[in-house]
Amino acid sequence: MPSVFSTIIAGDLPGRFVWEDDEFVAFLTIVPITPGHTLVVPRKEIDQWQDLDADTFARLNLVAQRIGQAVRQAWDAPRAGLFIAGLEVPHLHVHVFPAFTMADFDISGADPNPSPESLDEAQSKIKQALRDLGHTANVPN
């Protein structure tokens, strides 16, 4: 059975994508800890990050770094947070989000009901920041 992320990647469930390439996608989470909270996900279903070969892990982190640059710029944040939890969905995903305080790293404080408008706005801001940073080839329309 495909993971929920594979279903989103396939287009069978909606997702607010900000990055797409042959190997990875990035889309907003529906339970953000801060506005702009994005998940970087390999297209291939891999559960454990330790099971990635070193080159794929490096490429995953490069995408996460670019998303981190974009969320910092879009929200004028002092930091971009990054972590891998992996307990909620058995498909590797890296959390990237604008971080203003240490409290922003507490996933238990995530917003379970963000407005669709706030998610649309966050998607638009990240996509524009990625374009401004020169990553236009990977920003979906």
DRENTORVO-929771 format. One record per atom (N, C-alpha, C): x, y, z negated. Coordinates in Angstrom, 1 decimal, decimal comma. Example, Ala and Ser with C-alpha at 12.3 -4.5 7.8 and 13.67 -1.06 7.14 Angstrom:
<vexdrens>
<vexdren <13,2; -5,7; -7,8>> <vexdren <12,3; -4,5; -7,8>> <vexdren <13,2; -3,3; -7,8>> <vexdren <12,8; -2,2; -7,1>> <vexdren <13,7; -1,1; -7,1>> <vexdren <12,9; 0,0; -7,9>> 
</vexdrens>
This chain:
<vexdrens>
<vexdren <0,8; -1,2; 0,0>> <vexdren <0,0; 0,0; 0,0>> <vexdren <0,9; 1,2; 0,0>> <vexdren <0,6; 2,2; 0,9>> <vexdren <1,5; 3,4; 1,0>> <vexdren <1,3; 4,3; -0,3>> <vexdren <2,3; 5,0; -0,6>> <vexdren <2,2; 5,9; -1,7>> <vexdren <1,4; 7,1; -1,3>> <vexdren <0,9; 7,9; -2,3>> <vexdren <0,1; 9,0; -2,0>> <vexdren <0,9; 10,0; -1,2>> <vexdren <2,2; 10,1; -1,4>> <vexdren <3,1; 11,0; -0,6>> <vexdren <3,2; 10,5; 0,8>> <vexdren <3,3; 9,2; 1,1>> <vexdren <3,3; 8,7; 2,4>> <vexdren <1,9; 9,0; 3,1>> <vexdren <0,9; 9,0; 2,4>> <vexdren <-0,5; 9,4; 2,9>> <vexdren <-0,5; 10,8; 3,3>> <vexdren <0,1; 11,7; 2,5>> <vexdren <0,2; 13,1; 2,8>> <vexdren <1,1; 13,3; 4,0>> <vexdren <2,2; 12,7; 4,0>> <vexdren <3,2; 12,8; 5,1>> <vexdren <2,5; 12,4; 6,4>> <vexdren <1,7; 11,4; 6,4>> <vexdren <1,0; 10,9; 7,6>> <vexdren <-0,1; 11,8; 8,0>> <vexdren <-0,5; 12,7; 7,2>> <vexdren <-1,6; 13,6; 7,5>> <vexdren <-3,0; 13,1; 7,1>> <vexdren <-3,0; 12,0; 6,4>> <vexdren <-4,3; 11,4; 6,0>> <vexdren <-4,9; 12,1; 4,7>> <vexdren <-4,0; 12,8; 4,0>> <vexdren <-4,4; 13,7; 2,9>> <vexdren <-3,8; 15,0; 3,2>> <vexdren <-4,5; 16,1; 2,8>> <vexdren <-3,9; 17,4; 3,0>> <vexdren <-2,7; 17,7; 2,2>> <vexdren <-1,8; 18,5; 2,8>> <vexdren <-0,6; 19,0; 2,1>> <vexdren <-0,2; 20,3; 2,6>> <vexdren <0,3; 21,1; 1,8>> <vexdren <0,8; 22,5; 2,2>> <vexdren <2,3; 22,4; 2,4>> <vexdren <2,7; 22,0; 3,6>> <vexdren <4,1; 21,8; 4,0>> <vexdren <4,8; 23,1; 4,2>> <vexdren <6,1; 23,1; 3,7>> <vexdren <6,9; 24,3; 4,0>> <vexdren <8,2; 23,9; 4,7>> <vexdren <8,5; 22,6; 4,8>> <vexdren <9,7; 22,1; 5,5>> <vexdren <9,4; 20,7; 6,1>> <vexdren <9,9; 20,5; 7,3>> <vexdren <9,8; 19,2; 7,9>> <vexdren <11,0; 19,0; 8,8>> <vexdren <11,6; 17,8; 8,7>> <vexdren <12,6; 17,3; 9,6>> <vexdren <12,4; 15,8; 9,8>> <vexdren <13,3; 15,2; 10,5>> <vexdren <13,1; 13,8; 10,8>> <vexdren <13,2; 12,9; 9,5>> <vexdren <13,8; 13,4; 8,5>> <vexdren <14,1; 12,5; 7,3>> <vexdren <13,3; 12,9; 6,1>> <vexdren <13,0; 14,3; 5,9>> <vexdren <12,4; 14,8; 4,7>> <vexdren <11,3; 15,8; 5,0>> <vexdren <10,5; 15,9; 4,0>> <vexdren <9,4; 17,0; 4,1>> <vexdren <9,5; 17,7; 2,7>> <vexdren <8,9; 18,9; 2,7>> <vexdren <8,7; 19,6; 1,4>> <vexdren <7,3; 20,2; 1,5>> <vexdren <6,6; 20,0; 0,4>> <vexdren <5,2; 20,5; 0,3>> <vexdren <4,9; 20,9; -1,1>> <vexdren <4,0; 21,8; -1,3>> <vexdren <3,7; 22,3; -2,6>> <vexdren <2,9; 21,2; -3,4>> <vexdren <3,3; 21,1; -4,7>> <vexdren <2,5; 20,3; -5,6>> <vexdren <1,2; 20,9; -5,9>> <vexdren <0,2; 20,1; -6,2>> <vexdren <-1,1; 20,6; -6,5>> <vexdren <-1,2; 20,8; -8,1>> <vexdren <-0,1; 20,6; -8,8>> <vexdren <-0,1; 20,8; -10,2>> <vexdren <1,2; 21,5; -10,5>> <vexdren <1,3; 22,8; -10,2>> <vexdren <2,6; 23,6; -10,3>> <vexdren <2,9; 24,0; -11,7>> <vexdren <4,2; 24,0; -12,0>> <vexdren <4,6; 24,5; -13,3>> <vexdren <4,8; 26,0; -13,2>> <vexdren <5,2; 26,5; -12,0>> <vexdren <5,2; 27,9; -11,7>> <vexdren <4,7; 28,0; -10,2>> <vexdren <4,2; 29,2; -9,8>> <vexdren <3,8; 29,3; -8,4>> <vexdren <5,1; 29,1; -7,5>> <vexdren <4,9; 28,3; -6,5>> <vexdren <5,9; 28,0; -5,6>> <vexdren <6,6; 26,6; -5,9>> <vexdren <6,1; 25,9; -6,9>> <vexdren <6,6; 24,6; -7,2>> <vexdren <6,4; 23,7; -6,0>> <vexdren <7,5; 23,2; -5,5>> <vexdren <7,6; 22,4; -4,3>> <vexdren <8,2; 21,1; -4,5>> <vexdren <7,7; 20,1; -3,8>> <vexdren <8,3; 18,7; -3,9>> <vexdren <9,1; 18,4; -2,6>> <vexdren <10,3; 18,0; -2,7>> <vexdren <11,1; 17,5; -1,5>> <vexdren <11,1; 16,0; -1,5>> <vexdren <10,6; 15,4; -0,4>> <vexdren <10,2; 14,0; -0,4>> <vexdren <10,8; 13,4; 0,9>> <vexdren <11,5; 12,2; 0,7>> <vexdren <11,9; 11,5; 1,9>> <vexdren <10,7; 10,9; 2,6>> <vexdren <10,8; 10,9; 3,9>> <vexdren <9,7; 10,3; 4,7>> <vexdren <9,6; 8,8; 4,4>> <vexdren <10,8; 8,1; 4,2>> <vexdren <10,9; 6,7; 3,9>> <vexdren <10,5; 6,5; 2,4>> <vexdren <9,7; 5,5; 2,2>> <vexdren <9,3; 5,2; 0,8>> <vexdren <10,4; 4,6; 0,0>> <vexdren <11,0; 5,4; -0,8>> <vexdren <12,1; 5,0; -1,7>> <vexdren <11,6; 5,4; -3,1>> <vexdren <11,6; 4,5; -4,1>> <vexdren <11,1; 4,8; -5,4>> <vexdren <12,2; 5,4; -6,3>> <vexdren <13,3; 4,8; -6,4>> <vexdren <14,4; 5,3; -7,3>> <vexdren <15,5; 6,1; -6,6>> <vexdren <15,8; 7,2; -7,1>> <vexdren <16,8; 8,0; -6,5>> <vexdren <18,2; 7,4; -6,5>> <vexdren <18,4; 6,5; -7,5>> <vexdren <19,7; 5,8; -7,5>> <vexdren <19,8; 4,8; -6,4>> <vexdren <18,7; 4,4; -5,7>> <vexdren <18,8; 3,5; -4,6>> <vexdren <19,1; 4,1; -3,3>> <vexdren <19,2; 5,4; -3,2>> <vexdren <19,6; 6,1; -2,0>> <vexdren <21,1; 5,9; -1,8>> <vexdren <21,5; 5,8; -0,5>> <vexdren <23,0; 5,9; -0,2>> <vexdren <23,4; 7,3; -0,4>> <vexdren <24,7; 7,5; -0,6>> <vexdren <25,3; 8,8; -1,0>> <vexdren <25,0; 9,8; 0,1>> <vexdren <25,1; 9,5; 1,3>> <vexdren <24,9; 10,4; 2,4>> <vexdren <23,4; 10,9; 2,4>> <vexdren <22,5; 10,0; 2,3>> <vexdren <21,0; 10,4; 2,3>> <vexdren <20,7; 11,3; 1,0>> <vexdren <21,3; 10,9; -0,1>> <vexdren <21,1; 11,7; -1,3>> <vexdren <21,7; 13,1; -1,1>> <vexdren <22,8; 13,2; -0,4>> <vexdren <23,4; 14,5; -0,2>> <vexdren <22,5; 15,4; 0,7>> <vexdren <21,9; 14,7; 1,8>> <vexdren <21,0; 15,4; 2,7>> <vexdren <19,7; 15,9; 1,9>> <vexdren <19,2; 15,0; 1,1>> <vexdren <18,0; 15,4; 0,3>> <vexdren <18,3; 16,6; -0,6>> <vexdren <19,5; 16,6; -1,2>> <vexdren <19,9; 17,7; -2,0>> <vexdren <20,1; 19,0; -1,2>> <vexdren <20,5; 18,9; 0,0>> <vexdren <20,7; 20,0; 0,9>> <vexdren <19,4; 20,7; 1,1>> <vexdren <18,4; 19,9; 1,4>> <vexdren <17,0; 20,4; 1,7>> <vexdren <16,5; 21,0; 0,4>> <vexdren <16,7; 20,4; -0,8>> <vexdren <16,2; 20,9; -2,1>> <vexdren <16,9; 22,3; -2,3>> <vexdren <18,2; 22,4; -2,0>> <vexdren <19,0; 23,6; -2,2>> <vexdren <18,4; 24,7; -1,3>> <vexdren <18,0; 24,4; -0,1>> <vexdren <17,4; 25,4; 0,8>> <vexdren <16,0; 25,9; 0,3>> <vexdren <15,3; 24,9; -0,2>> <vexdren <14,0; 25,3; -0,8>> <vexdren <14,2; 26,1; -2,1>> <vexdren <15,2; 25,8; -2,9>> <vexdren <15,5; 26,5; -4,0>> <vexdren <15,9; 28,0; -3,7>> <vexdren <16,7; 28,2; -2,6>> <vexdren <17,1; 29,5; -2,2>> <vexdren <15,8; 30,3; -1,8>> <vexdren <14,9; 29,6; -1,1>> <vexdren <13,7; 30,3; -0,7>> <vexdren <12,8; 30,7; -1,9>> <vexdren <12,6; 29,8; -2,8>> <vexdren <11,7; 30,1; -3,9>> <vexdren <12,3; 31,2; -4,8>> <vexdren <13,6; 31,2; -5,0>> <vexdren <14,3; 32,3; -5,7>> <vexdren <14,0; 33,6; -5,0>> <vexdren <14,2; 33,6; -3,7>> <vexdren <14,0; 34,9; -2,9>> <vexdren <12,5; 35,3; -3,0>> <vexdren <11,6; 34,4; -2,7>> <vexdren <10,2; 34,7; -2,6>> <vexdren <9,6; 35,2; -3,9>> <vexdren <10,1; 34,8; -5,0>> <vexdren <9,6; 35,2; -6,3>> <vexdren <10,5; 36,1; -7,1>> <vexdren <11,7; 36,4; -6,5>> <vexdren <12,7; 37,2; -7,1>> <vexdren <13,0; 36,6; -8,5>> <vexdren <13,2; 35,3; -8,5>> <vexdren <13,4; 34,5; -9,7>> <vexdren <14,9; 34,5; -10,0>> <vexdren <15,3; 34,5; -11,3>> <vexdren <16,7; 34,5; -11,7>> <vexdren <17,3; 33,1; -11,4>> <vexdren <16,5; 32,1; -11,4>> <vexdren <16,9; 30,7; -11,2>> <vexdren <15,9; 29,9; -10,3>> <vexdren <16,4; 28,8; -9,7>> <vexdren <15,5; 27,8; -9,1>> <vexdren <15,7; 26,6; -9,9>> <vexdren <14,6; 26,0; -10,5>> <vexdren <14,7; 24,8; -11,2>> <vexdren <14,7; 23,6; -10,3>> <vexdren <15,3; 22,5; -10,8>> <vexdren <15,4; 21,3; -10,0>> <vexdren <15,4; 20,1; -11,0>> <vexdren <14,5; 19,2; -10,7>> <vexdren <14,6; 17,9; -11,5>> <vexdren <13,9; 16,8; -10,7>> <vexdren <14,3; 15,6; -11,1>> <vexdren <13,7; 14,4; -10,6>> <vexdren <13,0; 13,7; -11,8>> <vexdren <11,7; 13,5; -11,8>> <vexdren <11,1; 12,8; -12,8>> <vexdren <10,7; 11,4; -12,3>> <vexdren <9,9; 11,3; -11,3>> <vexdren <9,6; 10,0; -10,7>> <vexdren <8,6; 9,1; -11,4>> <vexdren <8,0; 9,5; -12,5>> <vexdren <7,1; 8,6; -13,2>> <vexdren <5,7; 8,7; -12,7>> <vexdren <5,3; 9,8; -12,1>> <vexdren <3,9; 10,0; -11,7>> <vexdren <3,6; 9,4; -10,4>> <vexdren <4,5; 9,3; -9,4>> <vexdren <4,3; 8,7; -8,1>> <vexdren <5,5; 7,9; -7,8>> <vexdren <5,4; 6,6; -7,4>> <vexdren <6,5; 5,8; -7,2>> <vexdren <7,1; 6,0; -5,8>> <vexdren <7,4; 7,2; -5,5>> <vexdren <8,0; 7,6; -4,2>> <vexdren <8,9; 8,8; -4,6>> <vexdren <10,2; 8,7; -4,3>> <vexdren <11,2; 9,7; -4,7>> <vexdren <10,7; 11,1; -4,3>> <vexdren <10,8; 12,0; -5,3>> <vexdren <10,5; 13,4; -5,0>> <vexdren <11,3; 14,3; -5,9>> <vexdren <11,8; 15,3; -5,4>> <vexdren <12,6; 16,3; -6,1>> <vexdren <11,7; 17,5; -6,4>> <vexdren <11,6; 17,9; -7,6>> <vexdren <10,8; 19,1; -7,9>> <vexdren <11,7; 20,4; -7,8>> <vexdren <11,3; 21,4; -7,1>> <vexdren <12,0; 22,6; -7,0>> <vexdren <11,0; 23,8; -7,2>> <vexdren <11,4; 24,7; -8,1>> <vexdren <10,4; 25,7; -8,5>> <vexdren <11,2; 27,0; -9,0>> <vexdren <10,5; 28,2; -8,8>> <vexdren <11,1; 29,4; -9,4>> <vexdren <11,1; 29,2; -10,9>> <vexdren <12,2; 29,6; -11,5>> <vexdren <12,4; 29,5; -13,0>> <vexdren <12,7; 30,8; -13,6>> <vexdren <12,0; 31,2; -14,6>> <vexdren <12,2; 32,5; -15,3>> <vexdren <12,7; 32,3; -16,7>> <vexdren <12,3; 31,2; -17,3>> <vexdren <12,7; 30,9; -18,7>> <vexdren <12,8; 29,4; -18,8>> <vexdren <13,4; 28,9; -19,9>> <vexdren <13,5; 27,5; -20,2>> <vexdren <12,1; 26,8; -20,3>> <vexdren <11,1; 27,5; -20,7>> <vexdren <9,8; 27,0; -20,8>> <vexdren <9,2; 26,5; -19,4>> <vexdren <9,8; 27,1; -18,3>> <vexdren <9,4; 26,7; -17,0>> <vexdren <9,8; 25,3; -16,6>> <vexdren <10,7; 24,7; -17,4>> <vexdren <11,1; 23,3; -17,1>> <vexdren <10,2; 22,3; -17,9>> <vexdren <9,2; 22,7; -18,6>> <vexdren <8,3; 21,8; -19,3>> <vexdren <7,2; 21,5; -18,4>> <vexdren <7,2; 20,3; -17,8>> <vexdren <6,2; 19,9; -16,8>> <vexdren <4,8; 19,7; -17,5>> <vexdren <4,8; 19,5; -18,8>> <vexdren <3,5; 19,4; -19,5>> <vexdren <2,7; 20,7; -19,5>> <vexdren <3,4; 21,8; -19,1>> <vexdren <2,7; 23,1; -19,0>> <vexdren <2,2; 23,4; -17,6>> <vexdren <2,2; 22,4; -16,7>> <vexdren <1,8; 22,6; -15,4>> <vexdren <0,3; 23,0; -15,3>> <vexdren <-0,1; 23,7; -14,3>> <vexdren <-1,4; 24,2; -14,0>> <vexdren <-2,2; 23,1; -13,3>> <vexdren <-3,2; 22,4; -14,0>> <vexdren <-3,9; 21,3; -13,3>> <vexdren <-4,9; 21,8; -12,3>> <vexdren <-5,2; 23,1; -12,3>> <vexdren <-6,3; 23,6; -11,4>> <vexdren <-5,9; 24,9; -10,7>> <vexdren <-4,8; 24,9; -10,0>> <vexdren <-4,4; 26,2; -9,3>> <vexdren <-5,5; 26,5; -8,2>> <vexdren <-5,7; 27,8; -7,9>> <vexdren <-6,7; 28,1; -6,9>> <vexdren <-6,1; 27,8; -5,5>> <vexdren <-6,9; 27,4; -4,6>> <vexdren <-6,4; 27,2; -3,2>> <vexdren <-5,8; 28,4; -2,7>> <vexdren <-6,3; 29,6; -3,0>> <vexdren <-5,7; 30,8; -2,5>> <vexdren <-4,2; 31,0; -3,1>> <vexdren <-4,0; 30,6; -4,3>> <vexdren <-2,7; 30,8; -4,9>> <vexdren <-1,7; 29,8; -4,2>> <vexdren <-2,2; 28,6; -3,9>> <vexdren <-1,3; 27,6; -3,2>> <vexdren <-1,1; 28,1; -1,8>> <vexdren <-2,1; 28,6; -1,1>> <vexdren <-1,9; 29,2; 0,3>> <vexdren <-0,9; 30,3; 0,3>> <vexdren <-1,0; 31,2; -0,7>> <vexdren <-0,1; 32,3; -0,8>> <vexdren <1,4; 31,8; -1,1>> <vexdren <1,5; 30,8; -2,0>> <vexdren <2,8; 30,3; -2,2>> <vexdren <3,4; 29,7; -1,0>> <vexdren <2,7; 28,9; -0,3>> <vexdren <3,1; 28,3; 1,0>> <vexdren <3,6; 29,4; 2,0>> <vexdren <2,8; 30,4; 2,1>> <vexdren <3,2; 31,5; 3,0>> <vexdren <4,5; 32,2; 2,6>> <vexdren <4,6; 32,4; 1,3>> <vexdren <5,8; 33,1; 0,8>> <vexdren <7,1; 32,2; 1,0>> <vexdren <7,0; 31,0; 0,8>> <vexdren <8,2; 30,1; 0,9>> <vexdren <8,5; 29,9; 2,4>> <vexdren <7,5; 29,8; 3,2>> <vexdren <7,8; 29,7; 4,7>> <vexdren <8,5; 30,9; 5,2>> <vexdren <8,0; 32,1; 4,8>> <vexdren <8,6; 33,3; 5,2>> <vexdren <10,1; 33,4; 4,7>> <vexdren <10,3; 33,1; 3,4>> <vexdren <11,6; 33,1; 2,9>> <vexdren <12,6; 32,2; 3,6>> <vexdren <12,1; 31,0; 4,0>> <vexdren <12,9; 30,0; 4,7>> <vexdren <13,3; 30,6; 6,1>> <vexdren <12,3; 31,2; 6,7>> <vexdren <12,6; 31,9; 8,0>> <vexdren <13,6; 33,0; 7,9>> <vexdren <13,4; 33,8; 6,8>> <vexdren <14,4; 34,9; 6,6>> <vexdren <15,8; 34,4; 6,3>> <vexdren <15,9; 33,2; 5,7>> <vexdren <17,2; 32,6; 5,4>> <vexdren <17,7; 31,8; 6,7>> <vexdren <17,0; 31,8; 7,8>> <vexdren <17,5; 31,2; 9,0>> <vexdren <17,1; 29,8; 9,2>> <vexdren <16,2; 29,3; 8,5>> <vexdren <15,8; 27,8; 8,6>> <vexdren <14,5; 27,7; 9,5>> <vexdren <14,4; 28,4; 10,5>> <vexdren <13,1; 28,4; 11,3>> <vexdren <12,8; 27,1; 11,9>> <vexdren <13,8; 26,3; 12,3>> <vexdren <13,6; 25,1; 13,0>> <vexdren <12,8; 24,1; 12,1>> <vexdren <12,9; 24,2; 10,8>> <vexdren <12,3; 23,2; 9,9>> <vexdren <11,1; 23,7; 9,2>> <vexdren <10,6; 24,9; 9,6>> <vexdren <9,4; 25,5; 9,0>> <vexdren <8,2; 25,2; 9,9>> <vexdren <7,3; 24,4; 9,4>> <vexdren <6,1; 24,1; 10,2>> <vexdren <5,3; 25,3; 10,5>> <vexdren <4,5; 25,3; 11,6>> <vexdren <3,6; 26,4; 11,9>> <vexdren <2,5; 26,6; 10,9>> 
</vexdrens>
